[in-house]
Amino acid sequence: MIDNRPEHTFLSPAVALKAMICTNIIMYMISLIYSGRNMTLSLNPLHALTPSTDVLNFLGASGRLPIVKFEAWWSLVTANWLHGGLLHIIFNMLALRTVATLVMDEFGVYRMFSIFTLTGIFGFLLSFIGNVYITIGASSGICGLIGALLFFGKSRGGEWGKLVYKQTAGWVMSLVLVGFLMTNINNWSHAGGLFSGIFFGWVMGYNEKRKENLFDRCLAFVFLALTLWLLGRSVLNGFFLIFA
């Protein structure tokens, strides 16, 4: 008898994506609550509902300031889950929903999360090297996922591979254009995420090269546990700092 039951339904692509988006939204809401009166309320959509810089710092923002002054190397992980305004998180979550879905189709849920985490770290590390003062946002990890798709499309070839490559190359061109036209865009983070995404896409492979295995699952769970622990610790520390 053939068992057609889906494996690991609790970590289906839909559940994984919802969990990632909800975590970003929860962290954003917490940053606004902790900011209180120091939150920026502006009619300018680019600055509407902006959390306090001090709050973002102790919640896990990365860059030269947190790492040099507070030795917060752990911020290389947490900064990927923080956002600096309403439009910032809306655009990033819309991008994450599109890009992560495609990556999960070709790489699997576990490799997607590992690539997102690792490329976020590399993006913020390059930001530190590039002397970016303070930086946050899921765009580092999202650019990493785009980089992995860029590798997939070029490596796979064929009609589908060419289509994916063309689509992701268009996203890259948009990132470059936006990076030059708009202020406060962390091009270091985007570049670090993108190029490390190409590298990790090559290292980890995609489904047509090999299926996800126990190592992929364990690695993803290690990154998940590390991320939840660091975010939870920063939220608790902030709570006692503000309300105790």
C-alpha positions in Angstrom: 0.0 0.0 0.0 1.3 3.5 -0.9 1.3 6.0 1.9 0.2 9.3 0.4 0.1 11.3 3.6 2.1 14.5 3.4 5.3 14.5 5.5 5.9 17.2 8.1 2.6 19.0 7.6 3.3 21.1 10.6 6.2 22.7 8.6 4.4 23.0 5.3 5.4 26.0 3.1 2.2 27.8 4.0 2.8 27.4 7.7 6.4 28.4 7.5 5.7 31.5 5.5 2.9 32.6 7.9 5.1 32.0 10.9 7.9 34.2 9.3 5.5 37.0 8.4 3.8 36.9 11.8 7.1 37.0 13.6 8.1 40.1 11.6 4.8 41.8 12.4 4.9 40.9 16.1 8.4 42.3 16.4 7.3 45.5 14.6 4.3 45.9 16.9 6.5 45.3 20.0 9.0 48.0 18.8 6.1 50.5 18.5 4.7 49.6 21.9 8.1 49.9 23.5 8.7 53.2 21.7 5.5 54.8 23.2 5.6 58.6 22.8 9.0 58.4 21.1 7.4 56.7 18.1 7.3 58.9 15.0 3.8 59.7 13.8 4.1 61.4 10.5 1.8 62.1 7.5 4.8 61.3 5.3 4.3 57.6 4.5 8.0 57.0 4.4 8.3 57.9 8.1 4.8 56.9 9.4 4.9 54.7 12.5 8.6 54.7 13.0 9.9 53.1 16.2 12.4 54.8 18.4 16.1 54.3 17.4 16.9 53.4 21.0 14.2 50.7 21.1 15.4 49.2 17.8 19.0 49.2 19.3 18.1 47.0 22.3 15.7 44.9 20.3 18.5 43.9 17.9 19.3 46.5 15.2 22.8 45.9 13.7 25.5 48.2 12.3 28.6 49.9 13.6 26.9 51.5 16.6 25.4 48.3 18.1 28.4 46.1 17.4 31.2 48.5 18.3 29.5 50.3 21.2 27.6 47.4 22.7 29.4 44.4 21.2 26.0 43.1 19.9 27.3 40.6 17.4 24.0 38.7 17.9 22.3 41.6 16.1 23.5 40.0 12.8 20.7 37.5 13.4 18.0 39.7 15.0 18.2 42.7 12.6 16.6 40.6 9.9 13.3 40.6 11.9 13.0 44.3 12.7 11.6 47.2 10.6 11.7 50.9 10.7 8.3 52.0 9.5 4.9 50.9 8.2 5.9 51.0 4.5 9.2 49.3 5.3 7.5 46.2 6.7 4.6 46.2 4.2 7.0 46.2 1.2 9.3 43.6 2.8 6.5 41.2 3.7 5.0 41.4 0.3 8.4 40.6 -1.2 9.0 37.8 1.3 5.7 36.2 0.4 6.6 36.2 -3.3 10.2 35.2 -3.1 10.1 32.7 -0.2 7.3 30.8 -1.8 9.3 30.3 -5.0 12.4 29.3 -3.0 10.5 26.8 -1.0 9.2 25.2 -4.2 12.7 24.7 -5.5 14.9 24.3 -2.4 12.4 23.2 0.3 11.2 24.8 3.5 14.3 24.0 5.6 16.9 25.2 3.1 14.8 28.3 2.5 14.9 29.3 6.2 18.6 28.5 6.5 19.4 30.6 3.4 17.3 33.4 4.7 19.1 33.3 8.1 22.6 32.9 6.7 22.3 35.6 4.1 20.8 38.0 6.6 23.9 37.5 8.7 26.2 38.0 5.8 24.3 41.1 4.6 24.5 42.8 8.0 28.2 41.7 8.4 29.0 43.5 5.1 27.0 46.5 6.4 29.3 46.5 9.5 32.4 46.3 7.3 30.9 49.1 5.1 30.6 51.3 8.2 26.7 51.5 8.1 25.8 53.2 11.4 22.6 51.3 12.2 20.5 49.0 10.0 17.5 46.7 10.2 15.1 44.9 7.8 14.3 41.6 6.3 15.5 42.8 2.9 19.0 41.3 3.6 17.5 37.8 3.9 15.1 38.5 1.0 18.0 39.5 -1.2 19.6 36.2 -0.2 16.6 34.3 -1.3 16.7 36.2 -4.6 20.4 35.3 -5.0 19.6 31.6 -4.4 16.9 31.8 -7.1 19.3 33.6 -9.5 21.7 30.6 -9.1 18.9 28.1 -9.5 17.7 29.7 -12.7 21.2 29.9 -14.2 22.1 26.4 -13.1 18.9 24.6 -14.1 18.5 26.1 -17.5 15.6 25.0 -19.7 12.5 27.1 -20.1 11.6 27.1 -16.4 15.2 28.0 -15.4 15.4 30.8 -18.0 12.1 32.2 -16.8 13.2 32.2 -13.1 16.6 33.7 -14.0 14.9 36.4 -16.1 12.4 37.2 -13.3 15.1 37.3 -10.5 17.5 39.3 -12.7 14.7 41.9 -13.1 14.3 42.0 -9.3 18.1 42.6 -8.9 17.9 45.5 -11.4 15.0 47.0 -9.5 17.0 46.7 -6.2 20.0 48.5 -7.9 17.8 51.2 -9.2 16.0 51.8 -5.9 19.3 51.7 -4.1 20.6 54.6 -6.2 17.4 56.7 -6.3 16.2 56.5 -2.7 17.9 57.6 0.5 18.3 55.4 3.6 18.6 52.2 1.5 21.3 49.9 2.8 23.0 48.8 -0.4 25.7 47.0 1.6 23.1 44.7 3.2 21.4 44.1 -0.2 24.7 43.2 -1.9 25.8 41.0 1.0 22.5 39.1 1.0 22.4 38.7 -2.8 25.9 37.4 -3.3 25.9 35.1 -0.3 22.5 33.9 -1.5 24.1 32.8 -4.8 26.8 31.1 -2.8 24.5 29.2 -0.4 22.2 28.3 -3.3 25.2 26.6 -4.9 26.4 25.0 -1.6 23.0 23.7 -0.5 21.7 22.7 -3.8 18.0 22.6 -4.9 15.5 19.8 -5.1 16.3 18.6 -8.6 20.0 18.2 -7.5 19.2 16.5 -4.2 16.2 16.2 -1.8 16.3 17.8 1.6 17.8 15.5 4.2 18.3 15.2 8.0 21.2 17.7 7.9 19.0 20.3 6.2 16.3 19.8 8.9 18.7 20.0 11.8 20.4 23.1 10.4 17.1 24.9 10.0 16.0 24.0 13.5 19.3 25.2 15.0 18.8 28.6 13.2 15.2 28.6 14.3 16.0 28.0 17.9 18.8 30.6 17.8 16.6 33.2 16.2 13.7 32.7 18.7 16.1 32.7 21.7 17.8 35.9 20.6 14.5 37.7 19.7 12.8 36.5 22.9 15.8 37.6 25.0 15.8 41.1 23.5 12.0 41.4 24.0 12.2 40.4 27.7 15.2 42.6 28.4 13.4 45.5 26.8 10.3 44.9 28.8 12.1 45.0 32.1 14.2 48.0 31.0 11.1 50.0 30.1 8.4 48.8 32.4 10.1 47.5 35.5 
